[in-house]
Amino acid sequence: MNFALQAAGSAAGRGSTGDGGSNMENLQKQLVCPVCLEMFSKPVVILPCQHNLCRKCANDVFQSSNPSWQSRSSTSVGSRFRCPSCRQEVVLDRHGVYSLQRNLLVENIIDAYRRQQDSRMSSVKPESLMCEEHEDEKINIYCLSCQMPTCSMCKVFGCHKECDVAPLSSVYVRLKTELSDSIAGLVASNDNIQAAITHMEGVCNAVQENAHHRREEITSQFEALTAILDERKQQLVGLITREQDDELQRIRQLIGEHGQRLEDWRELVETAVHAADHTHAAVFVQNVNVILDKMSACARDANVLRPQLSFDNMSHFVIDVDDIAEMLNDIHFQHGEDNLEDDSEVD
C-alpha cells in the first residue's frame, strides 16, 4: 500500500524554520534527565558537580544507595550517592535530597521551551495521508492482515477487500499505549543496571584494598625469615596478585558490557520518545512496530548478570607463622571456616 503526505503549507515554509527546529532539538537534549531519560520535571535540583536531576529521580537514586535511610534518626548525616552522569560522590545531610538547591534557571528554561513548543504545535496546519491508488481517499483504516494503513476504497474494491481491518484511530491508541509501556519498562531496567554497575565498582575497590592489605601483611612476615622463605613469599604474593587481576578483569568486563547495554538502551529510549511524540497516526503506526520489536528484544535481555563473589575481602589469603620452621617446605594460605562456607556456596 502506497500513500502520499498532503500538507497545508509548502516545503518552503518548512524550510524556513529548519534552523529553529534544529536549535530546539539541541535544547531539548540538554533538558533530559539522565535517570528517567525524559525532560526534567520540576522541581529540578543541582548537584555539587553541577549536573541536574529531577528531585524525584535524585531521591530514587539516593534511596537505592541508602535503603535504610528512612529508619535512621533525624540527626543522621553523611548519607551519600553517586551522580548518574559523572559518578562523583554526593554527600547529603539529614534532610536528604531536600537539602539540594533547586536550579530555578533550568526550571525557567523548561517553562519557556514548553511554551515555545505549544506555540509551534498550534501554528502547524493539519496534514493528511492520502491513498496513492485512490487519490481522493484519506488513509483511515488499518489492515490487520497485512499490518499496514490503508483507505476505505481499498477495503471495498481494492487489494484489501478480503482482509480484516480496524479503525486507524483505535490501532493508533493501542500501539501508542504499548509503546509507552515499553518505554517505562526499559527505563526501569536502566535503574537496575545502574545499581549493578555501582555495586560492582564498590566490589572492585574492596578487592583492591583488601588485596593490598594482605600483600603487606605477608611481606612483613616473610621479611623475618631466611632466604628460603623469601622465594616462597614471592610465590604466595604472586598468587594473590594473579587472583586479584583475574577477578578485576572479569568484573571490569561485566561493567563494560552493562555500560554499553545501558548506552544502547538510552539511545533506543530517545528514539522511542521521539516516535511517541509523532501526531500523525499513519506515520506513527507505520514506524512503531520496528521500535517495539527492538524494545521487546531489550526487555528479554534485561536480566543483569552480577558476579558471585566470596573472596572480595581476600580473607582466605592468611598464613600462620608460629610453626614456620617446620612448614618451610609446604607453606600455603590458611582457610578458616567462614572461607570454606563461602567456597561451598560458590561451588
Beta strands, then each sheet from edge to edge (+ up, - down):
strand 1: 3-7
strand 2: 44-46
strand 3: 52-54
strand 4: 79-82
strand 5: 89-92
strand 6: 127-131
strand 7: 141-143
strand 8: 148-150
strand 9: 165-167
sheet 1: 1+ 6-
sheet 2: 2+ 3-
sheet 3: 4+ 5-
sheet 4: 8+ 7- 9+
end
